């Protein structure tokens, strides 16, 4: 819910925290590949990276292994072409 200290941008239905992947029967290999793909695309195509990724900020849909949701973009790093 949106409150003074929380801004709700989108409701995630059917998504569970990343640390529950084993209980949901989801392939850890698939989740790792999806997350790695996200990072590489952000870094090499946009020059950005998420600085606060931990299981509480990574959610996935156990019914669609390819669908992930990342939360808390309050700390983002930027890489210039010169770096």
Secondary structure, DSSP 8 states (H G I E B T S, - for coil): ---SS--------SEEEGGGTTTTT--HHHHHHHHHHHHHHIIIIISEEES--SGGGEEEETTEEEEEEE---SSEEE--TT-
